[in-house]
Amino acid sequence: MKQGSQLQTPAIVCDAEKLSQIAIIQELGRLNIPIVAIAGRPDALGFRSRYISRRLIAPVASHDPDYIRFLLSSVPRGVLFYSNDANA
């Protein structure tokens, strides 16, 4: 079914430093879904995954209103997986 990850819609995983997001990265990666990981720090644990096809450092925290602008201007279209306890 998979022709190539560059032909598939990527999963956009925000807050890649959170354990819940790392679990999502692993599960989607096992399904050969391309993953764009976003975190606020370059040493985010989720960036270490072999399943990540692209890593992005967010210039603002994911709960900041400017985060939406960052997503629209810097991230490819895909399915967004967002998780932030600050917004719960």
N, CA, C and O atoms as CSV, one atom per row, in Angstrom:
chain,resi,resn,atom,element,x,y,z
A,1,MET,N,N,0.816,-1.185,0.000
A,1,MET,CA,C,0.000,0.000,0.000
A,1,MET,C,C,0.863,1.254,0.000
A,1,MET,O,O,0.514,2.244,-0.643
A,2,LYS,N,N,1.981,1.225,0.710
A,2,LYS,CA,C,2.838,2.388,0.798
A,2,LYS,C,C,3.741,2.462,-0.423
A,2,LYS,O,O,4.523,1.544,-0.671
A,3,GLN,N,N,3.644,3.530,-1.177
A,3,GLN,CA,C,4.479,3.737,-2.352
A,3,GLN,C,C,5.782,4.412,-1.989
A,3,GLN,O,O,6.813,4.138,-2.604
A,4,GLY,N,N,5.758,5.270,-1.024
A,4,GLY,CA,C,6.917,6.039,-0.599
A,4,GLY,C,C,6.452,7.096,0.364
A,4,GLY,O,O,5.413,7.726,0.164
A,5,SER,N,N,7.224,7.290,1.412
A,5,SER,CA,C,6.759,8.213,2.442
A,5,SER,C,C,6.617,9.633,1.912
A,5,SER,O,O,5.819,10.401,2.449
A,6,GLN,N,N,7.367,10.010,0.870
A,6,GLN,CA,C,7.237,11.361,0.342
A,6,GLN,C,C,5.905,11.563,-0.374
A,6,GLN,O,O,5.534,12.702,-0.656
A,7,LEU,N,N,5.185,10.498,-0.671
A,7,LEU,CA,C,3.889,10.605,-1.337
A,7,LEU,C,C,2.736,10.606,-0.344
A,7,LEU,O,O,1.598,10.881,-0.723
A,8,GLN,N,N,3.009,10.305,0.902
A,8,GLN,CA,C,1.962,10.234,1.913
A,8,GLN,C,C,1.810,11.569,2.641
A,8,GLN,O,O,2.745,12.365,2.722
A,9,THR,N,N,0.637,11.782,3.152
A,9,THR,CA,C,0.399,12.943,4.005
A,9,THR,C,C,1.118,12.715,5.323
A,9,THR,O,O,0.928,11.677,5.957
A,10,PRO,N,N,1.948,13.677,5.749
A,10,PRO,CA,C,2.698,13.452,6.990
A,10,PRO,C,C,1.854,13.693,8.234
A,10,PRO,O,O,0.856,14.413,8.212
A,11,ALA,N,N,2.291,13.066,9.310
A,11,ALA,CA,C,1.758,13.360,10.636
A,11,ALA,C,C,2.605,14.493,11.201
A,11,ALA,O,O,3.833,14.407,11.189
A,12,ILE,N,N,1.980,15.539,11.689
A,12,ILE,CA,C,2.667,16.671,12.297
A,12,ILE,C,C,2.503,16.515,13.803
A,12,ILE,O,O,1.408,16.712,14.331
A,13,VAL,N,N,3.575,16.167,14.495
A,13,VAL,CA,C,3.499,15.898,15.930
A,13,VAL,C,C,4.111,17.073,16.695
A,13,VAL,O,O,5.324,17.280,16.679
A,14,CYS,N,N,3.261,17.822,17.351
A,14,CYS,CA,C,3.696,18.965,18.158
A,14,CYS,C,C,4.175,18.482,19.521
A,14,CYS,O,O,3.829,17.386,19.963
A,15,ASP,N,N,4.968,19.309,20.174
A,15,ASP,CA,C,5.445,19.018,21.535
A,15,ASP,C,C,6.140,17.664,21.614
A,15,ASP,O,O,5.822,16.831,22.462
A,16,ALA,N,N,7.094,17.465,20.712
A,16,ALA,CA,C,7.777,16.172,20.608
A,16,ALA,C,C,8.627,15.832,21.832
A,16,ALA,O,O,9.215,14.753,21.897
A,17,GLU,N,N,8.693,16.736,22.789
A,17,GLU,CA,C,9.422,16.429,24.019
A,17,GLU,C,C,8.543,15.715,25.047
A,17,GLU,O,O,9.056,15.243,26.062
A,18,LYS,N,N,7.255,15.626,24.812
A,18,LYS,CA,C,6.330,14.993,25.757
A,18,LYS,C,C,6.236,13.484,25.500
A,18,LYS,O,O,6.219,13.040,24.352
A,19,LEU,N,N,6.176,12.719,26.567
A,19,LEU,CA,C,6.119,11.263,26.432
A,19,LEU,C,C,4.905,10.798,25.643
A,19,LEU,O,O,4.991,9.835,24.882
A,20,SER,N,N,3.773,11.475,25.820
A,20,SER,CA,C,2.571,11.072,25.083
A,20,SER,C,C,2.794,11.228,23.567
A,20,SER,O,O,2.306,10.420,22.778
A,21,GLN,N,N,3.516,12.248,23.182
A,21,GLN,CA,C,3.777,12.484,21.764
A,21,GLN,C,C,4.808,11.492,21.221
A,21,GLN,O,O,4.738,11.099,20.056
A,22,ILE,N,N,5.750,11.092,22.051
A,22,ILE,CA,C,6.739,10.094,21.634
A,22,ILE,C,C,6.037,8.772,21.339
A,22,ILE,O,O,6.403,8.078,20.390
A,23,ALA,N,N,5.055,8.422,22.123
A,23,ALA,CA,C,4.279,7.202,21.857
A,23,ALA,C,C,3.570,7.299,20.508
A,23,ALA,O,O,3.514,6.320,19.764
A,24,ILE,N,N,3.035,8.466,20.194
A,24,ILE,CA,C,2.382,8.666,18.890
A,24,ILE,C,C,3.395,8.531,17.768
A,24,ILE,O,O,3.114,7.895,16.751
A,25,ILE,N,N,4.579,9.126,17.942
A,25,ILE,CA,C,5.642,9.033,16.930
A,25,ILE,C,C,5.981,7.570,16.667
A,25,ILE,O,O,6.093,7.161,15.511
A,26,GLN,N,N,6.142,6.790,17.709
A,26,GLN,CA,C,6.497,5.380,17.549
A,26,GLN,C,C,5.410,4.585,16.830
A,26,GLN,O,O,5.697,3.797,15.929
A,27,GLU,N,N,4.166,4.799,17.234
A,27,GLU,CA,C,3.072,4.040,16.610
A,27,GLU,C,C,2.908,4.396,15.135
A,27,GLU,O,O,2.760,3.508,14.296
A,28,LEU,N,N,2.932,5.674,14.820
A,28,LEU,CA,C,2.783,6.085,13.420
A,28,LEU,C,C,3.994,5.673,12.596
A,28,LEU,O,O,3.862,5.287,11.435
A,29,GLY,N,N,5.165,5.757,13.197
A,29,GLY,CA,C,6.377,5.348,12.498
A,29,GLY,C,C,6.362,3.875,12.133
A,29,GLY,O,O,6.816,3.498,11.053
A,30,ARG,N,N,5.854,3.053,13.006
A,30,ARG,CA,C,5.755,1.607,12.718
A,30,ARG,C,C,4.817,1.340,11.532
A,30,ARG,O,O,4.911,0.304,10.873
A,31,LEU,N,N,3.928,2.279,11.279
A,31,LEU,CA,C,3.012,2.165,10.141
A,31,LEU,C,C,3.579,2.830,8.880
A,31,LEU,O,O,2.887,2.957,7.870
A,32,ASN,N,N,4.843,3.248,8.955
A,32,ASN,CA,C,5.538,3.898,7.831
A,32,ASN,C,C,4.905,5.219,7.409
A,32,ASN,O,O,4.974,5.601,6.241
A,33,ILE,N,N,4.301,5.901,8.344
A,33,ILE,CA,C,3.743,7.222,8.072
A,33,ILE,C,C,4.857,8.242,8.301
A,33,ILE,O,O,5.496,8.219,9.353
A,34,PRO,N,N,5.102,9.129,7.347
A,34,PRO,CA,C,6.148,10.136,7.561
A,34,PRO,C,C,5.753,11.090,8.686
A,34,PRO,O,O,4.590,11.474,8.806
A,35,ILE,N,N,6.727,11.466,9.501
A,35,ILE,CA,C,6.443,12.269,10.681
A,35,ILE,C,C,7.309,13.515,10.700
A,35,ILE,O,O,8.530,13.454,10.559
A,36,VAL,N,N,6.641,14.649,10.879
A,36,VAL,CA,C,7.316,15.921,11.126
A,36,VAL,C,C,7.146,16.190,12.611
A,36,VAL,O,O,6.026,16.347,13.097
A,37,ALA,N,N,8.263,16.243,13.332
A,37,ALA,CA,C,8.217,16.480,14.775
A,37,ALA,C,C,8.565,17.931,15.065
A,37,ALA,O,O,9.482,18.496,14.469
A,38,ILE,N,N,7.818,18.524,15.988
A,38,ILE,CA,C,8.039,19.912,16.377
A,38,ILE,C,C,8.246,19.953,17.891
A,38,ILE,O,O,7.494,19.345,18.653
A,39,ALA,N,N,9.274,20.677,18.305
A,39,ALA,CA,C,9.531,20.847,19.732
A,39,ALA,C,C,10.132,22.226,19.965
A,39,ALA,O,O,10.582,22.890,19.031
A,40,GLY,N,N,10.130,22.636,21.199
A,40,GLY,CA,C,10.669,23.933,21.551
A,40,GLY,C,C,12.170,23.934,21.777
A,40,GLY,O,O,12.784,24.993,21.908
A,41,ARG,N,N,12.767,22.735,21.823
A,41,ARG,CA,C,14.214,22.621,22.081
A,41,ARG,C,C,14.831,21.618,21.113
A,41,ARG,O,O,14.183,20.642,20.733
A,42,PRO,N,N,16.074,21.850,20.715
A,42,PRO,CA,C,16.716,20.909,19.791
A,42,PRO,C,C,17.058,19.567,20.424
A,42,PRO,O,O,17.315,18.602,19.705
A,43,ASP,N,N,17.068,19.483,21.752
A,43,ASP,CA,C,17.389,18.231,22.422
A,43,ASP,C,C,16.143,17.449,22.856
A,43,ASP,O,O,16.225,16.585,23.728
A,44,ALA,N,N,15.008,17.749,22.255
A,44,ALA,CA,C,13.757,17.058,22.603
A,44,ALA,C,C,13.904,15.554,22.371
A,44,ALA,O,O,14.441,15.119,21.352
A,45,LEU,N,N,13.433,14.793,23.305
A,45,LEU,CA,C,13.551,13.339,23.241
A,45,LEU,C,C,12.919,12.765,21.968
A,45,LEU,O,O,13.455,11.827,21.377
A,46,GLY,N,N,11.809,13.315,21.558
A,46,GLY,CA,C,11.136,12.816,20.356
A,46,GLY,C,C,11.949,12.976,19.087
A,46,GLY,O,O,11.735,12.240,18.125
A,47,PHE,N,N,12.879,13.922,19.062
A,47,PHE,CA,C,13.730,14.127,17.895
A,47,PHE,C,C,14.702,12.971,17.681
A,47,PHE,O,O,15.262,12.823,16.595
A,48,ARG,N,N,14.901,12.168,18.695
A,48,ARG,CA,C,15.854,11.048,18.592
A,48,ARG,C,C,15.269,9.832,17.887
A,48,ARG,O,O,15.995,8.892,17.565
A,49,SER,N,N,13.989,9.843,17.652
A,49,SER,CA,C,13.341,8.692,17.034
A,49,SER,C,C,13.811,8.487,15.600
A,49,SER,O,O,13.991,9.444,14.846
A,50,ARG,N,N,14.001,7.250,15.245
A,50,ARG,CA,C,14.399,6.917,13.865
A,50,ARG,C,C,13.261,7.148,12.879
A,50,ARG,O,O,13.479,7.173,11.668
A,51,TYR,N,N,12.054,7.314,13.397
A,51,TYR,CA,C,10.889,7.480,12.530
A,51,TYR,C,C,10.670,8.912,12.050
A,51,TYR,O,O,9.840,9.143,11.171
A,52,ILE,N,N,11.384,9.857,12.598
A,52,ILE,CA,C,11.194,11.264,12.242
A,52,ILE,C,C,11.799,11.547,10.873
A,52,ILE,O,O,12.966,11.242,10.627
A,53,SER,N,N,11.003,12.128,9.988
A,53,SER,CA,C,11.520,12.498,8.671
A,53,SER,C,C,11.946,13.963,8.609
A,53,SER,O,O,12.725,14.357,7.742
A,54,ARG,N,N,11.424,14.766,9.544
A,54,ARG,CA,C,11.792,16.186,9.593
A,54,ARG,C,C,11.610,16.698,11.012
A,54,ARG,O,O,10.628,16.376,11.681
A,55,ARG,N,N,12.570,17.500,11.464
A,55,ARG,CA,C,12.537,18.077,12.811
A,55,ARG,C,C,12.447,19.590,12.686
A,55,ARG,O,O,13.171,20.198,11.897
A,56,LEU,N,N,11.560,20.194,13.462
A,56,LEU,CA,C,11.410,21.647,13.462
A,56,LEU,C,C,11.451,22.163,14.894
A,56,LEU,O,O,10.813,21.606,15.787
A,57,ILE,N,N,12.205,23.230,15.096
A,57,ILE,CA,C,12.246,23.885,16.393
A,57,ILE,C,C,11.235,25.028,16.364
A,57,ILE,O,O,11.328,25.926,15.527
A,58,ALA,N,N,10.286,24.990,17.266
A,58,ALA,CA,C,9.268,26.049,17.336
A,58,ALA,C,C,9.860,27.266,18.042
A,58,ALA,O,O,10.471,27.129,19.102
A,59,PRO,N,N,9.686,28.448,17.467
A,59,PRO,CA,C,10.228,29.655,18.088
A,59,PRO,C,C,9.415,30.149,19.282
A,59,PRO,O,O,9.879,30.991,20.050
A,60,VAL,N,N,8.215,29.627,19.432
A,60,VAL,CA,C,7.343,30.001,20.548
A,60,VAL,C,C,6.727,28.736,21.137
A,60,VAL,O,O,6.661,27.701,20.474
A,61,ALA,N,N,6.283,28.827,22.368
A,61,ALA,CA,C,5.637,27.685,23.019
A,61,ALA,C,C,4.321,27.348,22.325
A,61,ALA,O,O,3.662,28.228,21.771
A,62,SER,N,N,3.946,26.087,22.356
A,62,SER,CA,C,2.746,25.651,21.643
A,62,SER,C,C,1.462,26.243,22.201
A,62,SER,O,O,0.442,26.246,21.512
A,63,HIS,N,N,1.485,26.743,23.424
A,63,HIS,CA,C,0.287,27.386,23.976
A,63,HIS,C,C,0.251,28.884,23.674
A,63,HIS,O,O,-0.711,29.562,24.034
A,64,ASP,N,N,1.280,29.401,23.025
A,64,ASP,CA,C,1.336,30.816,22.643
A,64,ASP,C,C,0.474,31.047,21.401
A,64,ASP,O,O,0.502,30.223,20.487
A,65,PRO,N,N,-0.282,32.125,21.340
A,65,PRO,CA,C,-1.118,32.394,20.159
A,65,PRO,C,C,-0.317,32.481,18.846
A,65,PRO,O,O,-0.859,32.195,17.778
A,66,ASP,N,N,0.949,32.867,18.914
A,66,ASP,CA,C,1.777,32.949,17.704
A,66,ASP,C,C,2.162,31.582,17.151
A,66,ASP,O,O,2.684,31.486,16.041
A,67,TYR,N,N,1.909,30.532,17.913
A,67,TYR,CA,C,2.230,29.179,17.457
A,67,TYR,C,C,1.450,28.838,16.179
A,67,TYR,O,O,1.974,28.158,15.297
A,68,ILE,N,N,0.242,29.293,16.083
A,68,ILE,CA,C,-0.572,29.041,14.888
A,68,ILE,C,C,0.105,29.650,13.658
A,68,ILE,O,O,0.156,29.027,12.598
A,69,ARG,N,N,0.615,30.855,13.806
A,69,ARG,CA,C,1.337,31.487,12.684
A,69,ARG,C,C,2.553,30.680,12.287
A,69,ARG,O,O,2.840,30.513,11.101
A,70,PHE,N,N,3.269,30.179,13.287
A,70,PHE,CA,C,4.427,29.332,13.006
A,70,PHE,C,C,4.002,28.093,12.218
A,70,PHE,O,O,4.642,27.745,11.226
A,71,LEU,N,N,2.941,27.431,12.646
A,71,LEU,CA,C,2.468,26.231,11.945
A,71,LEU,C,C,2.104,26.546,10.497
A,71,LEU,O,O,2.488,25.818,9.581
A,72,LEU,N,N,1.371,27.623,10.298
A,72,LEU,CA,C,0.924,27.971,8.946
A,72,LEU,C,C,2.072,28.370,8.027
A,72,LEU,O,O,2.008,28.130,6.821
A,73,SER,N,N,3.105,28.966,8.572
A,73,SER,CA,C,4.193,29.460,7.730
A,73,SER,C,C,5.347,28.476,7.564
A,73,SER,O,O,6.092,28.581,6.590
A,74,SER,N,N,5.517,27.534,8.469
A,74,SER,CA,C,6.724,26.707,8.457
A,74,SER,C,C,6.504,25.204,8.335
A,74,SER,O,O,7.445,24.459,8.064
A,75,VAL,N,N,5.295,24.766,8.529
A,75,VAL,CA,C,5.035,23.328,8.594
A,75,VAL,C,C,4.241,22.894,7.363
A,75,VAL,O,O,3.300,23.575,6.956
A,76,PRO,N,N,4.626,21.748,6.765
A,76,PRO,CA,C,3.855,21.283,5.616
A,76,PRO,C,C,2.449,20.859,6.037
A,76,PRO,O,O,2.191,20.588,7.210
A,77,ARG,N,N,1.563,20.807,5.070
A,77,ARG,CA,C,0.209,20.322,5.376
A,77,ARG,C,C,0.277,18.863,5.785
A,77,ARG,O,O,1.049,18.076,5.236
A,78,GLY,N,N,-0.540,18.528,6.751
A,78,GLY,CA,C,-0.567,17.159,7.242
A,78,GLY,C,C,-1.624,17.031,8.319
A,78,GLY,O,O,-2.432,17.935,8.531
A,79,VAL,N,N,-1.605,15.908,8.987
A,79,VAL,CA,C,-2.527,15.651,10.083
A,79,VAL,C,C,-1.828,16.064,11.372
A,79,VAL,O,O,-0.756,15.556,11.700
A,80,LEU,N,N,-2.448,16.994,12.098
A,80,LEU,CA,C,-1.825,17.574,13.288
A,80,LEU,C,C,-2.161,16.770,14.533
A,80,LEU,O,O,-3.326,16.481,14.809
A,81,PHE,N,N,-1.113,16.412,15.285
A,81,PHE,CA,C,-1.267,15.758,16.576
A,81,PHE,C,C,-0.747,16.734,17.623
A,81,PHE,O,O,0.462,16.899,17.792
A,82,TYR,N,N,-1.676,17.379,18.321
A,82,TYR,CA,C,-1.339,18.444,19.259
A,82,TYR,C,C,-1.634,17.984,20.668
A,82,TYR,O,O,-2.687,17.402,20.933
A,83,SER,N,N,-0.709,18.243,21.569
A,83,SER,CA,C,-0.918,17.864,22.965
A,83,SER,C,C,-0.173,18.844,23.846
A,83,SER,O,O,1.047,18.983,23.751
A,84,ASN,N,N,-0.921,19.524,24.710
A,84,ASN,CA,C,-0.279,20.449,25.632
A,84,ASN,C,C,-1.132,20.558,26.873
A,84,ASN,O,O,-2.288,20.978,26.808
A,85,ASP,N,N,-0.573,20.187,27.986
A,85,ASP,CA,C,-1.305,20.222,29.255
A,85,ASP,C,C,-1.721,21.625,29.643
A,85,ASP,O,O,-2.702,21.797,30.367
A,86,ALA,N,N,-0.997,22.635,29.178
A,86,ALA,CA,C,-1.325,24.003,29.530
A,86,ALA,C,C,-2.689,24.429,28.995
A,86,ALA,O,O,-3.315,25.349,29.520
A,87,ASN,N,N,-3.141,23.743,27.936
A,87,ASN,CA,C,-4.418,24.089,27.325
A,87,ASN,C,C,-5.554,23.178,27.766
A,87,ASN,O,O,-6.684,23.337,27.304
A,88,ALA,N,N,-5.280,22.245,28.636
A,88,ALA,CA,C,-6.298,21.282,29.052
A,88,ALA,C,C,-7.327,21.917,29.959
A,88,ALA,O,O,-8.258,21.245,30.403
